[in-house]
Amino acid sequence: MKRSLNLLDLSTKWFIIIFSVNWRCCMTTADMIKQLCEQMNISVAELARRIGQTPQNFNKKLKRETVTLDELKTIADVLNIKFEQTFILPDGNEIKTGNE
């Protein structure tokens, strides 16, 4: 006996597909650092050494999502790139932090 899909089943499946396609908009800090390393053509282990940490310790921080704001600024400094973290208020005012 074949089971037919009802409209609710179908819409739920589409929601999951759309949600997973758009999931990239919510990257974790670890995902961002890995992508940064890829674009800068260095390994995560090399980045760890450049910021004065062991690769093992830095990988643990990435897994736990415990990379600090100061570490993010240091990463930007050693890679000679700009880092900004910004809150944008409803009136357009900004509260920023960065490595400059």
N, C-alpha and C positions, 0 to 999 in steps of 0.2 A: 504494500500500500504506500503510495507516494504522499509525502507531506507537502502541503502547499504553504507558501509564505503569505502571510497577511500583510497589510499595509504597515502596521506597527513594526514588524520584523524588518521589513525593507527599509523603513526610515531610520531605524536604529542602526542598521548596517551602514547606511550612507553617512550618518552622523559620525560613526567611528572612523570611517575612511577620511572624511573631511577634517575631523579633529586631528588625526594622525598626520595628515599632510601639513596642517598649519602648526603642528607642535613645535617646529623649529623656531618659531617666533619667541619661544620661551626658553632660550638656551641657559644652561647652568653656567656658573663661573668656570667650572672644569671644562665644559664644552667649548667655551670661548677661548680658554687658554690653549686647549688642544688645536683648535682651528687657527689660532694665532701662530702657534709653532709650525703648523703645516704651511701657512702662507709665508712665514719667515724662513722656511727651509732649515729648521733646527728641530732636534728631538726634544721631547719634554725633559729627558735626562740632562741634556745640554743646558736647557733653560734653568733647571734646578741648580746646576753647578755655577752658572753665571750669577745667580742671585744668592750664592753662598749656602746652598742647602744640598743635602744628599738626595739623589734621585728617589731613593726609598722613602725618605721623609716627605718629600714634596708630593709623590704619588699618593701617599696616605692622606695628605691634606686635600688633594683633588678628590679622592674617593669620599671623604667625609664632608666635602664642601666647607672647609674651614680656612680657606685662603683669606688673609686679612687685607684690609684696604692698603696698609703700608706695603705689603708684599706686591699688590697689584701696581702700586706706584713704582716700586723697585723694578718690577718686570718691564714696565714702560721705559724706565731710565736706561736699563742695560740693553734694551733693544732699540733705543733711540727713537721711540715713538711717543705719541701723545696719549695720555689716559685722562678721561673725564668721567665723573659720576655726577649726575645732575637730578635734582628735584625741580619740576616745573610746576609752579603754582597756577591756579585758575586765572589769575590776573596777568600771567605771562612772566612774572618775576622768577628768577632762577636761583637756586642754591647749589653751588658747584664745589667740587673738590677735584683735584687733578695733580699731575706730577710737574706742573710748571710753576 
